[in-house]
Amino acid sequence: METIDGLIRKRADDGAVGLRYEDRSWTHAEVVAAQAERAALLARRRSPGPFHVALLLDNVPEYLFWLGAASLAGAVAVGANPTHRGDELARDLAHTACQLLVTDAAHRKLVDGHDLGSALGPERILVIDSPTGDSPTGGATAYGQALAAVRGAALPDPVDTGVTEETLGLLLFTSGTSGAPKACRCTQGRLARIGTIVAQMFALTRDDVCYLAMPLFHSNALMAGWAPALAAGATMVLRDRFTASGFLPDVRRYGVTYFNYVGKPLSYILATPERPDDGENTLRQAFGNEAAEADVARFSLRFGCAVQDAYGSTEGGASVTRTPDTPRGALGRALPGTKILDPESGEECPRARFDEHGRLVNADEAIGEMVSESGGAGFEGYWRNDAADQARLRNGWYWTGDLAYRDEDDFFYFAGRDYDWLRVDGENFAAAPVEAILVRHPDIVVASVYAVPDPAVGDQVMAAVLLRTGARFDPVAFADFLAGQGDLGTKAVPAFVRVADDLPTTATSKVLKRVLRTERWRCHDPVWWRPQRDAGYRRLTRADTERLDAALGSR
């Protein structure tokens, strides 16, 4: 078995370019040397209690230096999410008992004045852009002085660190799109194994250039980006933050051959103006999850690369892989022992049936929770959250929390998270298939479908959409488009359409539906409303909003 510690040590004498960031570059050996120095600093600063170091930074070289340092020192890197704010972010750091925080002046402001827990006092915060003295915000250790004290430090002695495959290496917060994020445990052995498998899947070698633009606190960036590049000895290219407009210029500038993604990046890149020479680039393959099916095909065609989109989770309990014969709308086939179960009865759901238009006709009985009978072996649990562990593991099986259905040929279809279930006029259906239909519209880049309360009973369907640059929402054309989608059930047609300039998202571009559901139609964006099922869409007015709210108040 391999460890991340072991993968890093293999690069200690490698003179090839290992990291590029903006106009700077480091050899693999220089990267390892920087990681060794920070590992020595970690050892000096270690205090009693969990050996946890929080990283609150954009995708800058220091993030990779400290990731490696934690692995070499036998410490746990905690990926702090900078899209969290104030008490929420402070809660993350306190919950994971971090005893050191590495950040910069800009990000430190996010936690100033908040209780970070007893293990993380002001003197235990390292501010990387405060090289000559304490940070102006007060209490930060002078970073340049701290590094100078360990300059040239050798790699830690493995006997002293005691790193094994079972050593906890990461605490990765789940996205929190529906509720409070949970800190998922990931051992060094698991991450090294995933990285090695992905590198083999895509035949990555030291000649490859891997583009790391997804936020490094997220599992996708580490499991589909950093670890595979490390296992292959490939060059890593860091981008502070993903931007659609900067993607193709970066690919050409650095000679990128491999790109990992999660969420909607493909949609955003495809929304940039198309040029005849888009296919003239070095990109060979892209790998990720949660891309729209149509976007996978369009991205591959436009940029001349292979795109592999798969289903997976931070917890690692279940996976589904697309195969060449995967039908339209399906995720692919899962590992043996993966089933769709009724979460209440525990019984297996009947297979999905479709009509001549490809519309699911037995959603009520076919949609259930995706469960893996063997997934419990791969799930390493959450940090100090027994209730969440028990929700995921029941009878030794791993319950994903994701809705899905399976056809007679064993292809799995994603139906949304367990909170993505809508009930309209007594009929249950899931949000994800409706979203997949809406993004067929040529002007819609992103669509998010969610339930809002019906004044009478049950739910109504609301959709928030982002349009391509320069497009305008045409309510008549939109209604005609919906009428032409043979696989869209009449009850799944949105009653409300929010045409947004921006949507609340996580750092990995996952839409925060809990925010959208709370806002409903009370938002600054224009909302179009279909008061009756056979009516057209019209702008929702303030008077309409007041009547809707009053009706809900009497429900």
Secondary structure, DSSP 8 states (H G I E B T S, - for coil): ---HHHHHHTTTT--SEEEEETTEEEEHHHHHHHHHHHHHHHHHH--SS--EEEEE--S-HHHHHHHHHHHHHT-EEEE--TTS-HHHHHHHHHHTT-SEEEE-HHHHTTTTTS---TT--GGGEEETT--SS--TTS--EEHHHHHHTTTT-----HHHH---TTSEEEEEE---SSSS--EEEEEHHHHHHHHHHHHHHTT--TT-EEEE-S-TTSHHHIIIIIHHHHHHT-EEEE-SS--HHHHHHHHHHHT--EEEEESSHHHHHHTS---TTTT-S---EEEEES--HHHHHHHHHHHT-EEEEEE--TT-S--EE--TT--TT--BEE-TTEEEE-TTT--B-----B-TTS-BS-HHHH-EEEEESSGGGT---BTT-HHHHHHHEETTEEEEEEEEEE-TTS-EEEEEETT-EEEETTEEEEHHHHHHHHTTSTTEEEEEEEEEE-SSSSEEEEEEEEE-TT----HHHHHHHHHT-TTS-GGGS-SEEEEES---B-TTS-B-HHHHHHHTT-SSS-EEE-SSTTS--EE--HHHHHHHHHHHHT-
